[in-house]
Amino acid sequence: MDALLELLEKNARLTTAEMAERLGKTVAEVEALLARLDKDGALLGYHAVIDRDKVGDVLVSALIEVKLTPERDGGFDRLARRIAKFDQVTSCYLMSGGYDLAVIVEGPDLREVARFVSEKLSTLDGVVSTATHFQLKVYKQSGFLAADTHEDERLPVTP
């Protein structure tokens, strides 16, 4: 099953016949595995990894460090799920270290992302503080190198 998941992560456009051939399984076996993964909720969805610079998309992306006050009998879960439901939030992770949640958001411009943080995120009961880091350039995304990244470039070696 791990090999099937790895294939899906690298190229979800493969047909079941192509996956079966690469995995040494029958099409029926691959279809059964996919059906089980879907039924179990292990596959959350399928998406394309897009180089937004190439398509002229100007979405602004930011990583927001969020410190929370844990709730009795619930810890961070209820508030984290509430934050994850906002349309602007593309990813939300419970973290170890200096902050509790890493929240990835997207918006049409810096002001909209700032407005989300100041009007929606920071005002929630239980949110202690936030720190926003805006994405400047993408070198690798979801396991894929950005198109303008050259594999043959090497860092200069100095004595």
C-alpha positions in Angstrom: 0.0 0.0 0.0 2.9 2.4 0.7 4.1 2.0 -2.9 0.7 2.9 -4.2 0.5 6.0 -2.0 3.9 7.0 -3.2 2.8 6.7 -6.8 -0.3 8.8 -6.1 1.8 11.5 -4.4 4.2 11.8 -7.3 1.6 11.6 -10.1 -2.2 11.2 -9.3 -2.9 11.3 -13.1 -1.7 7.7 -13.6 -4.4 5.3 -14.7 -5.1 2.3 -12.6 -3.6 0.2 -15.4 -0.3 2.2 -15.2 -0.2 1.9 -11.4 -0.9 -1.8 -11.6 2.0 -2.2 -14.1 4.4 -0.3 -11.9 3.4 -2.1 -8.8 3.3 -5.6 -10.3 -0.4 -6.0 -9.4 -3.6 -6.4 -11.3 -5.9 -3.5 -12.2 -8.5 -5.1 -9.9 -6.1 -5.2 -7.0 -5.2 -1.5 -7.4 -8.8 -0.5 -7.8 -9.6 -2.5 -4.6 -6.8 -0.7 -2.7 -7.9 2.7 -3.9 -11.5 1.9 -2.9 -10.4 0.9 0.5 -8.2 4.1 0.9 -11.2 6.2 -0.1 -13.6 4.4 2.2 -11.2 4.7 5.1 -10.7 8.4 4.5 -7.0 8.0 4.0 -7.2 9.8 0.6 -8.2 13.4 1.4 -8.3 14.4 -2.2 -6.3 14.8 -5.4 -4.7 18.1 -6.6 -2.3 19.5 -9.1 0.8 21.2 -7.9 0.8 24.5 -9.8 3.7 26.9 -10.4 1.7 30.1 -9.8 4.4 32.3 -11.3 4.1 30.5 -14.6 0.3 31.0 -14.8 0.4 34.6 -13.7 -1.5 33.9 -10.4 -0.7 36.5 -7.8 -2.0 34.8 -4.7 -0.1 35.8 -1.5 0.8 32.9 0.8 1.8 33.2 4.4 2.7 30.9 7.3 1.3 32.0 10.5 2.6 30.9 13.9 -0.2 30.7 16.3 0.1 30.4 20.1 -3.1 29.1 21.8 -4.4 28.5 25.3 -5.3 24.8 25.5 -8.9 24.0 26.6 -9.7 21.7 29.5 -10.6 18.2 28.2 -9.9 19.2 24.6 -6.4 20.6 24.4 -5.9 22.4 21.1 -8.3 20.3 18.9 -11.5 22.3 19.0 -9.8 25.6 18.2 -7.5 24.1 15.6 -10.5 22.6 13.8 -12.3 26.0 13.9 -9.3 27.8 12.5 -8.8 25.1 9.8 -12.4 25.7 8.5 -11.7 29.3 7.4 -11.6 29.5 3.5 -8.3 31.4 3.6 -6.6 28.5 5.4 -5.0 25.9 3.1 -3.2 23.9 5.8 -3.2 23.8 9.6 -0.7 21.7 11.7 -0.3 21.2 15.4 3.4 21.8 16.1 6.0 21.2 18.8 8.3 24.1 19.8 7.8 27.8 20.3 4.2 27.9 18.9 1.2 25.6 18.8 -0.2 25.8 15.3 1.4 26.4 11.9 -1.4 27.9 9.7 -0.9 28.4 5.9 -3.2 30.9 4.4 -3.7 32.4 0.9 -5.2 35.6 -0.2 -5.4 37.9 -3.2 -2.9 40.4 -1.6 -1.0 41.3 1.6 -3.8 43.4 2.9 -6.4 40.6 2.7 -4.0 38.2 4.5 -3.4 40.8 7.2 -7.1 41.5 7.5 -7.7 37.8 8.0 -5.1 37.6 10.8 -6.3 40.8 12.5 -10.1 40.4 12.1 -10.7 36.7 12.2 -7.7 34.7 13.5 -6.4 37.0 16.3 -9.9 37.7 17.6 -10.7 34.1 18.4 -11.0 33.2 22.1 -8.0 31.1 22.9 -5.6 32.7 20.4 -2.8 34.2 22.5 -0.5 35.5 19.7 0.3 35.2 16.0 3.4 35.8 13.9 3.0 36.1 10.1 5.7 35.1 7.6 5.0 35.9 4.0 6.2 33.6 1.2 8.6 35.3 -1.1 9.6 32.5 -3.5 8.9 28.9 -4.0 11.8 26.5 -4.6 10.0 23.2 -3.9 6.3 22.5 -3.3 4.6 19.3 -2.4 7.8 17.3 -3.3 8.2 19.1 -6.7 11.1 21.4 -7.6 9.9 24.8 -9.0 10.4 25.1 -12.8 13.2 27.6 -12.6 15.3 25.5 -10.1 18.3 24.0 -11.8 19.5 20.7 -10.5 23.0 21.1 -11.9 23.7 24.3 -10.0 26.3 23.8 -7.3 27.3 26.0 -4.5 30.8 27.4 -4.9 33.4 25.7 -2.8 35.9 28.0 -1.1 39.1 26.9 0.6 
